[in-house]
């Protein structure tokens, strides 16, 4: 019996594997064939069919022994920021060309142990710096809905691969919105959990106090399967949390929270969300928001109200300040993290130089792209003598105030809803005179990252163009409420079909 894995959910693939409709090897081969047919998307930067099929054979052996889990035999892929000992890890930069890690990132190990089958490494913005996935040394990723449009960044390859049906799920990272934004622009679902719940060990660092791994998949239940495996305390990561609200930091905590929320909703019949308060920040609906996006968000809010939820207008007065705050703190941390790439300890080394200083300077100039250089220079400037107090220290004070603002809002509501991006994205190759203009597009996602809160994006509509583009709904929760977020998103996806739409459909 033929089984086509394209656009199937993890649950559907798992059932097909259980029923012996398809083997893990056959599924992996079909996924490899799919990615070859859609090579023009440029979602993958490295694949090795032999490695993938070897993992699939190992999954088939587990299935034969009855030792299966939610992800056994499921085709996934990793953002090229997670180090892997079987594939190169380049962070999509010339600086790390040809680098192979001697170990796997913790997330990679967890998913491999769970039996997931990796198709390889996915394209991303260089060192995760960007919001269009155009700064990659391998070239831009194309949006599966319209190949002339950007997929969002920095995890554009992850979102595009899931949207195009190349994989059932993908790993990604979110520093200032890099899971939520590409998920929104590619019409898939993605979640950034609370900072510290997923190990950062083996993830090439951009901003250490902001970087957080998370999954991208087709729907909320698929995200749950992935997140359950990825979460957990890791003694190798100094920022990893051992406990979450006095509960051990494990995937079981999220699964239990999700199931409890589901039970409560089902017990309330036709008004499953009765008693739930949705906070709608007034600052998220200012003049900079595209009316098409605003209409889609409003329709989603009305859907939630029809399910019994109550809308509450709330205030996040420091929303606009989240942009300058983030773009002081994150470049400062990037400047420190990327200082190790000097041609001596790590990274590309220039062929021509006169002394150690010129070697380091030339190596970095040749190895880093323009966006990375720009952020390193900004970060070095704000950390320099005479400017540290005026910029970096002041930004950290504002960050604390942003955290406090969110906590005040959560006294008035249970969840916060709003747009992910102000607009539908840009065309590939669009020239921007002021490179910092792109930074303003992160205004709705940056505050969440600065506060370390969990948040996700799910599809909630499309534009009315000849080639409709997806629109994402952002759902923000309080600390350690990932299960609640996923249950809330799943309820929306039970009564809508935005997440089931596929590129090429009218």
N, C-alpha and C positions, 0 to 999 in steps of 0.2 A: 504494500500500500504506500503510495507516495504521500509525503508530508512536506509541506512548504513552511519553513520557519520564519519567513519574512513577516514582520509586523505581528508575530504571535507574542503573547505575554509569557512571562516566566512560568506562570501557573499552567498555561496551555502546553508549553514545551515539556514541563515536568510530567504532565499527564501522558503525553505522547511517549515519553521515554519509559514511563511506568508500564504503559500498555504494550510496549514493544512495537509501537507503530513505526518507530525510528530508533536507531542506535545513536549513541553519543558521537561515534565516528562519522556516521552519515550526516548527522546534524552539523558537525564541525565542517565537513567537506562542503555541504550546501552553503554554509555561512562564508567559507573561503571563496566559493564560486560567486556568491552575491557581491562580495567586496571587490572581486576582480571586475565584475560587470559594471560596477559603479565607481571605478577608479578615478573618474574625473572629479568626484567630490573632494578628493585629496584628504580624506579623513584619516587614513592610516599613513604612518611614516615608516613602519617596519613590520613585516610579517615573515613567518617561517612556517610553512605548511607542515613540515616534519615535526616541529615542536608542538604545534597545535594538535595534530593527529595523535601524537604520543600521549598528550594530556587526555584526549578523548578516549583513547584505549584504556587508560587508567580509570576513567570514569565508568566505562562499560564494565570493567572488572568489579568495581564497587557495586554497580547495579546488579550484576550477576550474583553477588554475595549477599544482596539485600541490605547493604550498608549505605543507603542513600540519604541525602539531606535535601533541603529546598533548592540547592544550587547544583547538585550533581549532574554533570553533563551539559549545563547551560552555557551557551557561548557568550563571552564577555570580552572586553578589551580594556587596556589601561592607558590613561593619559601619560604622555611621555615626560612626566615629572616624577613618577614613581620608579625608583630604581629596581632593575630586574637583572638577575644573573644570566638569564637565557637570551634576553634581547638587549640591544643597545639602549642606553638612556642618555638622551642629548639635550633635554629641555628645549628641543627645537632650536638649538643655537649652534653656530659654528664653534663656539667656545668649547663644547663638549663632543665634537664630532668623533664618532667611533668609540666613545666610552662605554665599557661594559662593567657593571658593578660586580663585586665579589659576593654580594648578598642581595636578597630581596627586601623590599619594603615590607613592613609588618602587614599592611593591608593586602599586598600581593600574596604573602604567605597564607593569610587567613582564607582568602578566596580560593587559592589553589588547594589548600587542605580540605575545604568544603566541597571540592570536586568540580568547581567551575572550570571551564575550558577557555583559555585566553587565545584570541586571534592575533594579538600583537600589541603594538604601541600606537597611540592616537595622537594626531596633530594638535598643537596648542600654540598660543602666543609664546614668544621667546621668554623663557623663565617665568611664564604665567603673567607677563606684563602686557596688558592690552585688553580691549573689549570688543575687538572685531576679528580676531584670529588671522590678522594679516601681517603680524610681525615675525611669523615663523620663518626660519631659514629654508624650510621645505616648501614655502609658498602658501597662499591662503587656502582655507577650507571653504567650500561652497555650500550655501544653504540648500538642503534637498528640496525645499518648496519652490525656490527660484534660484537657479545657479548664478544669477547675476548679483545676488544679495549676500551680505556677510551672515555667518551663522551665530555671531556673538562670540565673546571670548571671556576668559582665556581658554575655557574648556570647549571650544567650538568643535573639535574633532570628536569628542565624546558625545555631544548632543547631536551632531550630524549623523554619526554612525547609528545611534539608536533611532533617530527619526527616519532614516533611510532603510531601516530593517536589516542592517548589517550585523548587529549584535542585539541581544535581549537587554543588556545593561552594560554600563561602563563606569569606571572610576573617574573621578574628577576632583578638582580642588577649588575652594572658594576663599579668596582673600578679601575681595570687596564686592563680590557678586558674581564670581566666575563660574558658579554652578547654575544659579538662578537665571542670569541673563541669557546665556546660550540655550538653556532649556526653554525659556519663554520664546525666543526668536525661532526656535526649531520645532515648536509645538509638542514638546515632550515634558516629562515630569522630572524634577530634580530637588534634592534636599541637602541643605547644609545643617548638620546637627550642632548642638551646643559645643562651643570651643572646648577641646580637651577630651571629648568622648570617643574620638577615633585617633589612633596613634599617628603621629607625624613622623615617626622613625622611618627613614628611607624615602622621604619626600623632599625633593630639592627645595630648599627654603627660599622664599621671597620675603614675606614679612612674618617673622616668627610669632608675634603676638596676635596675628590675624589669620594665618593660613589654617584651613580646616578641610580635610578630605570629606567626600560624600559621594553618593551614587546618582546616576542619571538613568532613567528607565522610562517605560511607556506609561505606567500608572502608579498610583500610591501603593498598591499591594506588592508590586514588583520592587518598589523602593524599600518596602518593609523587609522583604526577603534579603536584599543586599545589605541594608543597614544593620540588620540583626547579626550578620556575619562579620561586618567590618568593625563594629563597635567593640570596645573592651579596653581595660587597663593594660598598659604596656610599660614595664619598668625601664625599657630602653629609651623612653621618651619622657623628658623632665616635665613636659606640660600635660602629660596624660593624667586623667582623673581616675582615682581608685574608687571613689564613691560619687554618686549623683543623688543628692537629697537623701543621704543616709542609706541609699540602696547601692549594691555593688554595680560598678560600671560594666554591664554586660548587655548583649543583644537581647537576652531574655527579658530584661527590664522594659525594653521598648515594645517587644511583642506582647507582654502582659498588659502594658498600658493601652496599647491599641485594642486588644480584645475586650478590656474593661469598658473602654469608650464605645465600642461597637455594641456591647450588651446593653449599655445604658440607652443608647440611641434606639435600638430595636424595641426596647421595653416601652417607648413612648409613641409607638404606632406611627400614625400619619404625620406627626410633628416630632420627628426624631431629635431635632436640635433645640427643642423648647428649653428655655432657661439659659441658653448659651448667649453670651454677649460678644458681639463683634465690634471691635474698635476701628473706626474709619478716620485716619488722621486728616485733618483739614489741609495740612501742608502738602499732602500727596496729590492734591487736586487743584493746583494752582495753574496759572496761565501757560506754563511750559509743557503741560500735558496735552498730547495729541488727542483731539476730540474722538477719533476712532477708538483709541485705547480707552479713553474715559467711558465711552458708551459700553464697551465690552465689560469693563469692571463693574459698572452700574448694573448691568444685566446679571452678572454673577452674584452681586450682592442681593438682588431681588430674589434670585433662586434660593439663596441661603435663608432669606426671610420667609419664603414660602415653606421652608422646612422647619420653621419655628424659631429661628435665631432672631435675636434683637440687635438692631443697629444702634451704635452709640458713637456720636461724633467726639473725637478726642484730639488733643493737641500735642504735637511733637515740635516745639518751637525752634529747636536747634537743627532741624533737618538740613537747612541750607549750609550750616556750618560743618556738617559732616564731610562735605567735599574737601574744603581746605584742611580740615583736621586729618582726614585720611591721607591726603596727598602731601602731608608733612611727615606723618608717622611711618607710612609704608615705604616711601623712598629712603628714609633714614635707616630703617631695618634692612632694606635691600642693599644699601651701600655697605653695611657691615657684613651681611651674609655673602655678598658676591665678591668681597675683598679676597677670598681664598682662591678665586680664579685668576691667577697671575702668571700662568705659564711655567711656574716652578712647582707648586704643590698640585694644582689641578689645571686642566684646560689647555687650550690652544697656545702654542709658542710660536712667535714670529720667526721667520727664517733669517732676517737681517736685523742686527742691533749692534750697538757699540759697547754697552755696559749693562749691568743689571737693571738700572733704572729705565734705560731705553727699551730693554727687552720686555719688561713688565708693561710699560706704556704702549709699545707697539702691539704686544700680544692682546691686550685688552681692546685696543682700537680696532684690531682686525677681527677679534672674536665676538665682541658684543655688537648687536644691532642698534639703530638709532633710538628706539624707545627705551631700551635697557640703559644705554648711555645717559639719556635724558634723566631717567629716574635716579641713577647713581649720582649724577651731578647735583640734582636737587637734594638728595639725601645727605651727601657730603657737605653741602653748603649749610643745611639747617643744623648739622652736628658740629660745625666748625666753631672755634673759639670766638666769642662775641655774638654768636647767633643762636647758640643752644638754648639759652633762657628765653630769648625773644620768640623763637619758633617752636622748637621741639617740646620744651617744657610746657609752654602755653598750650600746645595742641593736646598734650596729655591731660591737662586740666579740663579742657573742653570735652575730651573723651569721657572723663568721669561724669561730667554734667549730662552728657548724652545717655549714659547708663542710667543715671537717676531719672531722667525724663521717661525712659521706657518703663521703669519700675512704677512710676506714678501712674502711667497709662494702664498698666496691668492691675492696678487697684480698681479701675473702672470697667475693665473688660477682660475676657478670657483669651481672645485672639485678636490679632490686628490684620486687616486686609487692605490691599491696595495694589497699584500697578508694580510691575518689575522694572519696566523701562518707560521713559517718557514718550518714545516713538517706536516705529516698527523696524528700525535698523537702517543701515546705509547700503548703497550699492558698492560692490567691490571696486577698489581702485579710486574711490572718491578722494580728491585732494582737499585737505583741510589746511588753511593757512596757519591757524593757531592749533597746534597739536593738543593743547590742553582742553579744547572743546569737547573731545571725546570723554574727558574725565567728568564733565557735567552730566553725562548720560547715566552715571552710576548713583545719582542722588537718592534714589529710593532704596538702594541696597547697602550703601556704605554704613549707615547708622547701625544696622543690625550687626554687621561685621565688627565694628568698633566696640559694640556692647557684648559680643560673643554669644548672641542669642541664636536659637535654631530658627530656620526659615526655609520655605520651599516655594517652588513655582510649579503651577499646573496650567494646562491649556484652558482658556475660557472663551475663545472666540477667534474670529479671523477678520482681516480687512476685506473690503468690498472690491478689491482690484481684480483685473483680469486674471492675475495669478495671486490668489489670496495668500496673505502671510499670517502666521499664527500670532496670537496675543496671549501673554501669560498673566496669571493672577498670583500675586505674592501673598503667602500666609505666614505670619510671624507669631511665634509662641514665646512663652516665658521659658526660663532655663529648665532643661531636662524634660521638656514636654513634646518630644519627638513623636511618641505614640499618639498623643492627642492630635498633633498636626496631621499625621497620616490618616487617622480615622476621620477627621474633618474633611480632608481632601477626598478620601474614598467615598464619603457620603455624596459629595458633589458629583463625582464621576459615576455614581450609580444612577443619577438622574439626568446626566448630560452625556454627549458623545464626542466632545471636542478632542479628547485623548485618543479616540479610535480613528480619527481622520488620518489619511495617509497622503504623502506627496503624490501629486498627479490626479487626485480626486477633484472633481468639480464641486 
